[in-house]
Amino acid sequence: MKISERTSPTRYRAALVGAALRSGVAHDAPDADLDQAAVAAGMRPPALADSREAVRDALQCPVDFMDVTDSPDAVVGGNDIGQAVFDAASELRPLVVVDHRGRPVVMVPQPVEESA
């Protein structure tokens, strides 16, 4: 199933974060590396600057509950973790969470629509 950057930006960005993680792309990698990760995952390269920014943000500041990552930008404090989760949900952007074994997991906020 193809995910569209324009019609499903949150899901597209989360898929691109996953593709970047699998490809070993760092948060400060050039656009060409993000494009290559997208193509390798069977996706179109990002066309929107917001998508690239959301992906880089997720890669740069993973949430690490157990403090097992060596990332200097990892979010590890209780209040900081809560704020990172809240911000991701509010902005509908993906969030990388490091599990207890040090593996990155991409979390995708999914708003729940209220019935009329």
Number of C-alpha atoms within 10 A of each C-alpha: 3 8 16 15 19 12 9 10 17 22 20 25 27 23 20 29 31 24 22 25 18 13 16 12 19 15 19 12 12 10 13 10 17 25 20 18 24 22 15 15 17 12 19 18 21 21 11 11 9 12 22 19 13 22 26 19 18 23 27 18 19 24 27 24 17 13 16 15 21 9 13 9 12 22 23 19 14 11 10 13 18 13 13 19 20 13 13 18 17 11 12 18 24 28 28 27 23 21 16 13 9 14 13 20 16 20 19 19 19 12 9 6 6 5 4 3
